[in-house]
Amino acid sequence: MNLNQVTIAVSDVVKSISFYFDLGLILIVKSLPQYARFKWPEGNSTFSLHLTGGDKFSSAWIYFEI
């Protein structure tokens, strides 16, 4: 089993892109204003940002590949 992807909900995808890009992640998908996806500098796992619906609670999704 491999970790395929982790997706988190954010209130501002554009600001979040800058933050994670500065951490060294590589932007591979940019579908504004709702979604962005990064790959790690090493390995095959990806990390995604998804625009939250504005509620107080955020969510995270973890995808495993078998």
Distance bins in CASP14 RR format, pairs under 12 A and 6 or more apart:
PFRMAT RR
TARGET T0000
AUTHOR 0000-0000-0000
RMODE 2
METHOD distances of the structure
MODEL  1
1 62 0 0 0 0 0 1 0 0 0 0 0
1 63 0 0 0 0 0 1 0 0 0 0 0
1 64 1 0 1 0 0 0 0 0 0 0 0
1 65 1 0 0 1 0 0 0 0 0 0 0
1 66 1 0 1 0 0 0 0 0 0 0 0
2 43 0 0 0 0 1 0 0 0 0 0 0
2 44 1 0 0 1 0 0 0 0 0 0 0
2 45 1 0 0 1 0 0 0 0 0 0 0
2 46 0 0 0 0 0 1 0 0 0 0 0
2 62 0 0 0 0 0 1 0 0 0 0 0
2 63 0 0 0 0 1 0 0 0 0 0 0
2 64 1 0 0 1 0 0 0 0 0 0 0
2 65 1 0 1 0 0 0 0 0 0 0 0
2 66 1 0 0 1 0 0 0 0 0 0 0
3 40 0 0 0 0 1 0 0 0 0 0 0
3 43 0 0 0 0 1 0 0 0 0 0 0
3 44 0 0 0 0 1 0 0 0 0 0 0
3 45 1 0 1 0 0 0 0 0 0 0 0
3 46 0 0 0 0 1 0 0 0 0 0 0
3 47 0 0 0 0 0 1 0 0 0 0 0
3 61 0 0 0 0 0 1 0 0 0 0 0
3 62 1 0 0 1 0 0 0 0 0 0 0
3 63 1 0 0 1 0 0 0 0 0 0 0
3 64 1 0 0 1 0 0 0 0 0 0 0
3 65 1 0 0 1 0 0 0 0 0 0 0
3 66 0 0 0 0 0 1 0 0 0 0 0
4 37 0 0 0 0 0 1 0 0 0 0 0
4 39 0 0 0 0 0 1 0 0 0 0 0
4 40 0 0 0 0 0 1 0 0 0 0 0
4 43 0 0 0 0 0 1 0 0 0 0 0
4 44 1 0 0 1 0 0 0 0 0 0 0
4 45 1 0 0 1 0 0 0 0 0 0 0
4 46 1 0 0 1 0 0 0 0 0 0 0
4 47 0 0 0 0 0 1 0 0 0 0 0
4 48 0 0 0 0 0 1 0 0 0 0 0
4 61 0 0 0 0 0 1 0 0 0 0 0
4 62 0 0 0 0 1 0 0 0 0 0 0
4 63 1 0 1 0 0 0 0 0 0 0 0
4 64 1 0 0 1 0 0 0 0 0 0 0
4 65 1 0 1 0 0 0 0 0 0 0 0
4 66 0 0 0 0 1 0 0 0 0 0 0
5 28 0 0 0 0 0 1 0 0 0 0 0
5 29 0 0 0 0 0 1 0 0 0 0 0
5 37 1 0 0 1 0 0 0 0 0 0 0
5 38 0 0 0 0 1 0 0 0 0 0 0
5 39 0 0 0 0 1 0 0 0 0 0 0
5 40 0 0 0 0 0 1 0 0 0 0 0
5 44 0 0 0 0 1 0 0 0 0 0 0
5 45 1 0 0 1 0 0 0 0 0 0 0
5 46 1 0 1 0 0 0 0 0 0 0 0
5 47 1 0 0 1 0 0 0 0 0 0 0
5 48 1 0 0 1 0 0 0 0 0 0 0
5 49 0 0 0 0 0 1 0 0 0 0 0
5 50 0 0 0 0 0 1 0 0 0 0 0
5 60 0 0 0 0 0 1 0 0 0 0 0
5 61 1 0 0 1 0 0 0 0 0 0 0
5 62 1 0 0 1 0 0 0 0 0 0 0
5 63 1 0 1 0 0 0 0 0 0 0 0
5 64 0 0 0 0 1 0 0 0 0 0 0
5 65 0 0 0 0 1 0 0 0 0 0 0
6 20 0 0 0 0 0 1 0 0 0 0 0
6 25 0 0 0 0 0 1 0 0 0 0 0
6 37 0 0 0 0 0 1 0 0 0 0 0
6 38 0 0 0 0 0 1 0 0 0 0 0
6 39 0 0 0 0 0 1 0 0 0 0 0
6 40 0 0 0 0 0 1 0 0 0 0 0
6 45 1 0 0 1 0 0 0 0 0 0 0
6 46 1 0 0 1 0 0 0 0 0 0 0
6 47 1 0 1 0 0 0 0 0 0 0 0
6 48 1 0 0 1 0 0 0 0 0 0 0
6 49 0 0 0 0 0 1 0 0 0 0 0
6 50 0 0 0 0 0 1 0 0 0 0 0
6 59 0 0 0 0 0 1 0 0 0 0 0
6 60 1 0 0 1 0 0 0 0 0 0 0
6 61 1 0 0 1 0 0 0 0 0 0 0
6 62 1 0 1 0 0 0 0 0 0 0 0
6 63 1 0 0 1 0 0 0 0 0 0 0
6 64 0 0 0 0 0 1 0 0 0 0 0
7 13 0 0 0 0 0 1 0 0 0 0 0
7 16 0 0 0 0 0 1 0 0 0 0 0
7 29 0 0 0 0 0 1 0 0 0 0 0
7 34 0 0 0 0 0 1 0 0 0 0 0
7 35 0 0 0 0 1 0 0 0 0 0 0
7 36 0 0 0 0 0 1 0 0 0 0 0
7 37 0 0 0 0 1 0 0 0 0 0 0
7 38 0 0 0 0 0 1 0 0 0 0 0
7 45 0 0 0 0 0 1 0 0 0 0 0
7 46 0 0 0 0 1 0 0 0 0 0 0
7 47 1 0 0 1 0 0 0 0 0 0 0
7 48 1 0 1 0 0 0 0 0 0 0 0
7 49 1 0 0 1 0 0 0 0 0 0 0
7 50 1 0 1 0 0 0 0 0 0 0 0
7 51 0 0 0 0 0 1 0 0 0 0 0
7 52 0 0 0 0 0 1 0 0 0 0 0
7 58 0 0 0 0 0 1 0 0 0 0 0
7 59 0 0 0 0 1 0 0 0 0 0 0
7 60 1 0 0 1 0 0 0 0 0 0 0
7 61 1 0 1 0 0 0 0 0 0 0 0
7 62 1 0 0 1 0 0 0 0 0 0 0
7 63 1 0 0 1 0 0 0 0 0 0 0
8 16 0 0 0 0 1 0 0 0 0 0 0
8 19 0 0 0 0 0 1 0 0 0 0 0
8 20 0 0 0 0 1 0 0 0 0 0 0
8 35 0 0 0 0 0 1 0 0 0 0 0
8 36 0 0 0 0 0 1 0 0 0 0 0
8 37 0 0 0 0 0 1 0 0 0 0 0
8 38 0 0 0 0 0 1 0 0 0 0 0
8 47 1 0 0 1 0 0 0 0 0 0 0
8 48 1 0 0 1 0 0 0 0 0 0 0
8 49 1 0 0 1 0 0 0 0 0 0 0
8 50 1 0 0 1 0 0 0 0 0 0 0
8 51 0 0 0 0 0 1 0 0 0 0 0
8 52 0 0 0 0 1 0 0 0 0 0 0
8 58 1 0 0 1 0 0 0 0 0 0 0
8 59 1 0 0 1 0 0 0 0 0 0 0
8 60 1 0 1 0 0 0 0 0 0 0 0
8 61 1 0 0 1 0 0 0 0 0 0 0
8 62 0 0 0 0 1 0 0 0 0 0 0
9 16 0 0 0 0 0 1 0 0 0 0 0
9 34 0 0 0 0 0 1 0 0 0 0 0
9 35 0 0 0 0 0 1 0 0 0 0 0
9 48 0 0 0 0 1 0 0 0 0 0 0
9 49 0 0 0 0 1 0 0 0 0 0 0
9 50 1 0 1 0 0 0 0 0 0 0 0
9 51 1 0 0 1 0 0 0 0 0 0 0
9 52 1 1 0 0 0 0 0 0 0 0 0
9 53 1 0 0 1 0 0 0 0 0 0 0
9 54 0 0 0 0 1 0 0 0 0 0 0
9 55 0 0 0 0 1 0 0 0 0 0 0
9 56 0 0 0 0 0 1 0 0 0 0 0
9 57 0 0 0 0 1 0 0 0 0 0 0
9 58 1 0 1 0 0 0 0 0 0 0 0
9 59 1 0 1 0 0 0 0 0 0 0 0
9 60 1 0 0 1 0 0 0 0 0 0 0
9 61 0 0 0 0 1 0 0 0 0 0 0
10 16 1 0 1 0 0 0 0 0 0 0 0
10 17 0 0 0 0 1 0 0 0 0 0 0
10 18 0 0 0 0 0 1 0 0 0 0 0
10 19 0 0 0 0 1 0 0 0 0 0 0
10 20 0 0 0 0 1 0 0 0 0 0 0
10 33 0 0 0 0 0 1 0 0 0 0 0
10 34 0 0 0 0 0 1 0 0 0 0 0
10 35 0 0 0 0 0 1 0 0 0 0 0
10 36 0 0 0 0 1 0 0 0 0 0 0
10 47 0 0 0 0 0 1 0 0 0 0 0
10 48 0 0 0 0 1 0 0 0 0 0 0
10 49 1 0 1 0 0 0 0 0 0 0 0
10 50 1 0 0 1 0 0 0 0 0 0 0
10 51 1 0 0 1 0 0 0 0 0 0 0
10 52 1 0 0 1 0 0 0 0 0 0 0
10 53 0 0 0 0 0 1 0 0 0 0 0
10 54 0 0 0 0 0 1 0 0 0 0 0
10 58 1 0 0 1 0 0 0 0 0 0 0
10 59 0 0 0 0 0 1 0 0 0 0 0
10 60 0 0 0 0 0 1 0 0 0 0 0
11 33 0 0 0 0 0 1 0 0 0 0 0
11 34 0 0 0 0 0 1 0 0 0 0 0
11 49 0 0 0 0 0 1 0 0 0 0 0
11 50 0 0 0 0 0 1 0 0 0 0 0
11 51 1 0 0 1 0 0 0 0 0 0 0
11 52 1 0 1 0 0 0 0 0 0 0 0
11 53 0 0 0 0 1 0 0 0 0 0 0
11 54 1 0 0 1 0 0 0 0 0 0 0
11 55 0 0 0 0 1 0 0 0 0 0 0
11 56 0 0 0 0 0 1 0 0 0 0 0
11 57 0 0 0 0 0 1 0 0 0 0 0
11 58 0 0 0 0 1 0 0 0 0 0 0
12 18 0 0 0 0 1 0 0 0 0 0 0
12 19 0 0 0 0 1 0 0 0 0 0 0
12 32 0 0 0 0 0 1 0 0 0 0 0
12 33 0 0 0 0 1 0 0 0 0 0 0
12 34 0 0 0 0 0 1 0 0 0 0 0
12 36 0 0 0 0 0 1 0 0 0 0 0
12 49 0 0 0 0 1 0 0 0 0 0 0
12 50 0 0 0 0 0 1 0 0 0 0 0
12 51 0 0 0 0 1 0 0 0 0 0 0
12 52 0 0 0 0 1 0 0 0 0 0 0
12 53 0 0 0 0 0 1 0 0 0 0 0
12 54 0 0 0 0 0 1 0 0 0 0 0
13 19 0 0 0 0 0 1 0 0 0 0 0
13 20 0 0 0 0 0 1 0 0 0 0 0
13 27 0 0 0 0 0 1 0 0 0 0 0
13 29 0 0 0 0 0 1 0 0 0 0 0
13 30 0 0 0 0 1 0 0 0 0 0 0
13 31 0 0 0 0 1 0 0 0 0 0 0
13 32 1 0 0 1 0 0 0 0 0 0 0
13 33 1 0 1 0 0 0 0 0 0 0 0
13 34 1 0 0 1 0 0 0 0 0 0 0
13 35 1 0 0 1 0 0 0 0 0 0 0
13 36 1 0 1 0 0 0 0 0 0 0 0
13 37 0 0 0 0 0 1 0 0 0 0 0
13 38 0 0 0 0 0 1 0 0 0 0 0
13 48 0 0 0 0 1 0 0 0 0 0 0
13 49 1 0 1 0 0 0 0 0 0 0 0
13 50 1 0 0 1 0 0 0 0 0 0 0
13 51 1 0 1 0 0 0 0 0 0 0 0
13 52 0 0 0 0 1 0 0 0 0 0 0
13 53 0 0 0 0 0 1 0 0 0 0 0
14 20 0 0 0 0 0 1 0 0 0 0 0
14 21 0 0 0 0 0 1 0 0 0 0 0
14 27 0 0 0 0 0 1 0 0 0 0 0
14 30 0 0 0 0 1 0 0 0 0 0 0
14 31 0 0 0 0 0 1 0 0 0 0 0
14 32 1 0 0 1 0 0 0 0 0 0 0
14 33 1 0 0 1 0 0 0 0 0 0 0
14 34 0 0 0 0 0 1 0 0 0 0 0
14 35 0 0 0 0 0 1 0 0 0 0 0
14 36 0 0 0 0 1 0 0 0 0 0 0
14 49 0 0 0 0 1 0 0 0 0 0 0
14 51 0 0 0 0 1 0 0 0 0 0 0
15 21 0 0 0 0 0 1 0 0 0 0 0
15 22 0 0 0 0 0 1 0 0 0 0 0
15 32 0 0 0 0 0 1 0 0 0 0 0
15 33 0 0 0 0 0 1 0 0 0 0 0
15 36 0 0 0 0 0 1 0 0 0 0 0
15 49 0 0 0 0 1 0 0 0 0 0 0
15 51 0 0 0 0 0 1 0 0 0 0 0
16 22 0 0 0 0 0 1 0 0 0 0 0
16 23 0 0 0 0 0 1 0 0 0 0 0
16 25 0 0 0 0 0 1 0 0 0 0 0
16 27 0 0 0 0 0 1 0 0 0 0 0
16 30 0 0 0 0 0 1 0 0 0 0 0
16 32 0 0 0 0 0 1 0 0 0 0 0
16 33 0 0 0 0 0 1 0 0 0 0 0
16 34 0 0 0 0 0 1 0 0 0 0 0
16 35 0 0 0 0 0 1 0 0 0 0 0
16 36 1 0 0 1 0 0 0 0 0 0 0
16 37 0 0 0 0 0 1 0 0 0 0 0
16 38 0 0 0 0 0 1 0 0 0 0 0
16 47 0 0 0 0 0 1 0 0 0 0 0
16 48 0 0 0 0 0 1 0 0 0 0 0
16 49 1 0 1 0 0 0 0 0 0 0 0
16 50 0 0 0 0 1 0 0 0 0 0 0
16 51 0 0 0 0 1 0 0 0 0 0 0
16 52 0 0 0 0 0 1 0 0 0 0 0
16 58 0 0 0 0 0 1 0 0 0 0 0
17 23 0 0 0 0 0 1 0 0 0 0 0
17 24 0 0 0 0 0 1 0 0 0 0 0
17 25 0 0 0 0 1 0 0 0 0 0 0
17 26 0 0 0 0 0 1 0 0 0 0 0
17 27 1 0 0 1 0 0 0 0 0 0 0
17 28 0 0 0 0 0 1 0 0 0 0 0
17 29 0 0 0 0 0 1 0 0 0 0 0
17 30 1 0 0 1 0 0 0 0 0 0 0
17 31 0 0 0 0 0 1 0 0 0 0 0
17 32 0 0 0 0 1 0 0 0 0 0 0
17 33 0 0 0 0 0 1 0 0 0 0 0
17 35 0 0 0 0 0 1 0 0 0 0 0
17 36 1 0 1 0 0 0 0 0 0 0 0
17 37 0 0 0 0 0 1 0 0 0 0 0
17 38 0 0 0 0 1 0 0 0 0 0 0
17 47 0 0 0 0 0 1 0 0 0 0 0
17 48 0 0 0 0 0 1 0 0 0 0 0
17 49 1 0 0 1 0 0 0 0 0 0 0
17 51 0 0 0 0 0 1 0 0 0 0 0
18 24 0 0 0 0 0 1 0 0 0 0 0
18 25 0 0 0 0 0 1 0 0 0 0 0
18 27 0 0 0 0 0 1 0 0 0 0 0
18 30 0 0 0 0 0 1 0 0 0 0 0
18 36 0 0 0 0 0 1 0 0 0 0 0
18 38 0 0 0 0 0 1 0 0 0 0 0
18 49 0 0 0 0 0 1 0 0 0 0 0
19 25 0 0 0 0 1 0 0 0 0 0 0
19 27 0 0 0 0 0 1 0 0 0 0 0
19 36 0 0 0 0 0 1 0 0 0 0 0
19 38 0 0 0 0 0 1 0 0 0 0 0
19 47 0 0 0 0 0 1 0 0 0 0 0
19 49 0 0 0 0 1 0 0 0 0 0 0
20 26 0 0 0 0 1 0 0 0 0 0 0
20 27 0 0 0 0 1 0 0 0 0 0 0
20 28 0 0 0 0 0 1 0 0 0 0 0
20 30 0 0 0 0 0 1 0 0 0 0 0
20 36 0 0 0 0 1 0 0 0 0 0 0
20 37 0 0 0 0 0 1 0 0 0 0 0
20 38 1 0 1 0 0 0 0 0 0 0 0
20 39 0 0 0 0 0 1 0 0 0 0 0
20 40 0 0 0 0 0 1 0 0 0 0 0
20 41 0 0 0 0 0 1 0 0 0 0 0
20 46 0 0 0 0 0 1 0 0 0 0 0
20 47 1 0 0 1 0 0 0 0 0 0 0
20 48 0 0 0 0 0 1 0 0 0 0 0
20 49 1 0 0 1 0 0 0 0 0 0 0
21 27 1 0 0 1 0 0 0 0 0 0 0
21 28 0 0 0 0 0 1 0 0 0 0 0
21 30 0 0 0 0 0 1 0 0 0 0 0
21 36 0 0 0 0 1 0 0 0 0 0 0
21 38 1 0 0 1 0 0 0 0 0 0 0
21 39 0 0 0 0 0 1 0 0 0 0 0
21 41 0 0 0 0 0 1 0 0 0 0 0
21 47 0 0 0 0 0 1 0 0 0 0 0
21 49 0 0 0 0 0 1 0 0 0 0 0
22 38 0 0 0 0 0 1 0 0 0 0 0
23 38 0 0 0 0 1 0 0 0 0 0 0
23 40 0 0 0 0 0 1 0 0 0 0 0
23 41 0 0 0 0 1 0 0 0 0 0 0
23 47 0 0 0 0 1 0 0 0 0 0 0
24 38 0 0 0 0 1 0 0 0 0 0 0
24 39 0 0 0 0 0 1 0 0 0 0 0
24 40 0 0 0 0 1 0 0 0 0 0 0
24 41 1 0 0 1 0 0 0 0 0 0 0
24 42 0 0 0 0 0 1 0 0 0 0 0
24 47 0 0 0 0 0 1 0 0 0 0 0
25 36 0 0 0 0 1 0 0 0 0 0 0
25 37 0 0 0 0 1 0 0 0 0 0 0
25 38 1 1 0 0 0 0 0 0 0 0 0
25 39 1 0 0 1 0 0 0 0 0 0 0
25 40 1 0 0 1 0 0 0 0 0 0 0
25 41 1 0 0 1 0 0 0 0 0 0 0
25 42 0 0 0 0 0 1 0 0 0 0 0
25 43 0 0 0 0 0 1 0 0 0 0 0
25 45 0 0 0 0 0 1 0 0 0 0 0
25 46 0 0 0 0 1 0 0 0 0 0 0
25 47 1 0 0 1 0 0 0 0 0 0 0
25 48 0 0 0 0 0 1 0 0 0 0 0
25 49 0 0 0 0 0 1 0 0 0 0 0
26 36 0 0 0 0 0 1 0 0 0 0 0
26 37 0 0 0 0 1 0 0 0 0 0 0
26 38 1 0 1 0 0 0 0 0 0 0 0
26 39 1 0 1 0 0 0 0 0 0 0 0
26 40 1 0 0 1 0 0 0 0 0 0 0
26 41 1 0 0 1 0 0 0 0 0 0 0
26 42 0 0 0 0 0 1 0 0 0 0 0
26 43 0 0 0 0 0 1 0 0 0 0 0
26 45 0 0 0 0 0 1 0 0 0 0 0
26 46 0 0 0 0 1 0 0 0 0 0 0
26 47 0 0 0 0 1 0 0 0 0 0 0
27 35 0 0 0 0 0 1 0 0 0 0 0
27 36 1 0 0 1 0 0 0 0 0 0 0
27 37 1 0 0 1 0 0 0 0 0 0 0
27 38 1 0 1 0 0 0 0 0 0 0 0
27 39 0 0 0 0 1 0 0 0 0 0 0
27 40 0 0 0 0 0 1 0 0 0 0 0
27 41 0 0 0 0 0 1 0 0 0 0 0
27 46 0 0 0 0 0 1 0 0 0 0 0
27 47 0 0 0 0 0 1 0 0 0 0 0
27 48 0 0 0 0 0 1 0 0 0 0 0
27 49 0 0 0 0 0 1 0 0 0 0 0
28 35 0 0 0 0 0 1 0 0 0 0 0
28 36 0 0 0 0 1 0 0 0 0 0 0
28 37 1 0 1 0 0 0 0 0 0 0 0
28 38 1 0 0 1 0 0 0 0 0 0 0
28 39 1 0 1 0 0 0 0 0 0 0 0
28 40 0 0 0 0 0 1 0 0 0 0 0
28 41 0 0 0 0 0 1 0 0 0 0 0
28 44 0 0 0 0 0 1 0 0 0 0 0
28 45 0 0 0 0 0 1 0 0 0 0 0
28 46 1 0 0 1 0 0 0 0 0 0 0
28 47 0 0 0 0 1 0 0 0 0 0 0
28 48 0 0 0 0 1 0 0 0 0 0 0
29 35 1 0 0 1 0 0 0 0 0 0 0
29 36 1 0 0 1 0 0 0 0 0 0 0
29 37 1 1 0 0 0 0 0 0 0 0 0
29 38 0 0 0 0 1 0 0 0 0 0 0
29 39 0 0 0 0 1 0 0 0 0 0 0
29 46 0 0 0 0 1 0 0 0 0 0 0
29 47 0 0 0 0 0 1 0 0 0 0 0
29 48 1 0 0 1 0 0 0 0 0 0 0
29 49 0 0 0 0 1 0 0 0 0 0 0
29 50 0 0 0 0 0 1 0 0 0 0 0
30 36 1 0 1 0 0 0 0 0 0 0 0
30 37 0 0 0 0 1 0 0 0 0 0 0
30 38 0 0 0 0 1 0 0 0 0 0 0
30 48 0 0 0 0 0 1 0 0 0 0 0
30 49 0 0 0 0 1 0 0 0 0 0 0
31 37 0 0 0 0 1 0 0 0 0 0 0
31 48 0 0 0 0 0 1 0 0 0 0 0
31 49 0 0 0 0 0 1 0 0 0 0 0
31 50 0 0 0 0 1 0 0 0 0 0 0
31 51 0 0 0 0 1 0 0 0 0 0 0
32 49 0 0 0 0 0 1 0 0 0 0 0
32 50 0 0 0 0 0 1 0 0 0 0 0
32 51 0 0 0 0 1 0 0 0 0 0 0
33 49 0 0 0 0 0 1 0 0 0 0 0
33 50 0 0 0 0 0 1 0 0 0 0 0
33 51 1 0 0 1 0 0 0 0 0 0 0
33 52 0 0 0 0 0 1 0 0 0 0 0
33 53 0 0 0 0 0 1 0 0 0 0 0
34 48 0 0 0 0 0 1 0 0 0 0 0
34 49 0 0 0 0 1 0 0 0 0 0 0
34 50 1 0 0 1 0 0 0 0 0 0 0
34 51 1 0 1 0 0 0 0 0 0 0 0
34 52 0 0 0 0 0 1 0 0 0 0 0
34 53 0 0 0 0 1 0 0 0 0 0 0
35 46 0 0 0 0 0 1 0 0 0 0 0
35 47 0 0 0 0 0 1 0 0 0 0 0
35 48 1 0 0 1 0 0 0 0 0 0 0
35 49 1 0 0 1 0 0 0 0 0 0 0
35 50 1 0 1 0 0 0 0 0 0 0 0
35 51 1 0 0 1 0 0 0 0 0 0 0
35 52 0 0 0 0 0 1 0 0 0 0 0
36 46 0 0 0 0 0 1 0 0 0 0 0
36 47 0 0 0 0 1 0 0 0 0 0 0
36 48 1 0 0 1 0 0 0 0 0 0 0
36 49 1 0 1 0 0 0 0 0 0 0 0
36 50 0 0 0 0 1 0 0 0 0 0 0
36 51 0 0 0 0 1 0 0 0 0 0 0
37 45 0 0 0 0 0 1 0 0 0 0 0
37 46 1 0 1 0 0 0 0 0 0 0 0
37 47 1 0 0 1 0 0 0 0 0 0 0
37 48 1 0 1 0 0 0 0 0 0 0 0
37 49 1 0 0 1 0 0 0 0 0 0 0
37 50 0 0 0 0 1 0 0 0 0 0 0
37 63 0 0 0 0 0 1 0 0 0 0 0
38 45 0 0 0 0 1 0 0 0 0 0 0
38 46 1 0 0 1 0 0 0 0 0 0 0
38 47 1 0 1 0 0 0 0 0 0 0 0
38 48 1 0 0 1 0 0 0 0 0 0 0
38 49 0 0 0 0 1 0 0 0 0 0 0
39 45 1 0 0 1 0 0 0 0 0 0 0
39 46 1 0 1 0 0 0 0 0 0 0 0
39 47 1 0 0 1 0 0 0 0 0 0 0
39 48 0 0 0 0 0 1 0 0 0 0 0
40 46 1 0 0 1 0 0 0 0 0 0 0
40 47 1 0 0 1 0 0 0 0 0 0 0
41 47 0 0 0 0 0 1 0 0 0 0 0
44 63 0 0 0 0 0 1 0 0 0 0 0
44 65 0 0 0 0 1 0 0 0 0 0 0
45 62 0 0 0 0 0 1 0 0 0 0 0
45 63 0 0 0 0 1 0 0 0 0 0 0
45 64 0 0 0 0 0 1 0 0 0 0 0
45 65 0 0 0 0 1 0 0 0 0 0 0
46 61 0 0 0 0 0 1 0 0 0 0 0
46 62 0 0 0 0 0 1 0 0 0 0 0
46 63 0 0 0 0 1 0 0 0 0 0 0
46 65 0 0 0 0 0 1 0 0 0 0 0
47 60 0 0 0 0 0 1 0 0 0 0 0
47 61 0 0 0 0 0 1 0 0 0 0 0
47 62 0 0 0 0 0 1 0 0 0 0 0
47 63 0 0 0 0 0 1 0 0 0 0 0
48 59 0 0 0 0 0 1 0 0 0 0 0
48 60 0 0 0 0 0 1 0 0 0 0 0
48 61 0 0 0 0 1 0 0 0 0 0 0
48 62 0 0 0 0 0 1 0 0 0 0 0
48 63 0 0 0 0 1 0 0 0 0 0 0
49 58 0 0 0 0 0 1 0 0 0 0 0
49 59 0 0 0 0 0 1 0 0 0 0 0
49 60 0 0 0 0 0 1 0 0 0 0 0
49 61 0 0 0 0 0 1 0 0 0 0 0
50 58 0 0 0 0 1 0 0 0 0 0 0
50 59 0 0 0 0 1 0 0 0 0 0 0
50 60 0 0 0 0 1 0 0 0 0 0 0
50 61 0 0 0 0 1 0 0 0 0 0 0
51 58 0 0 0 0 0 1 0 0 0 0 0
51 59 0 0 0 0 0 1 0 0 0 0 0
52 58 1 0 1 0 0 0 0 0 0 0 0
52 59 1 0 0 1 0 0 0 0 0 0 0
52 60 0 0 0 0 0 1 0 0 0 0 0
53 59 0 0 0 0 1 0 0 0 0 0 0
END
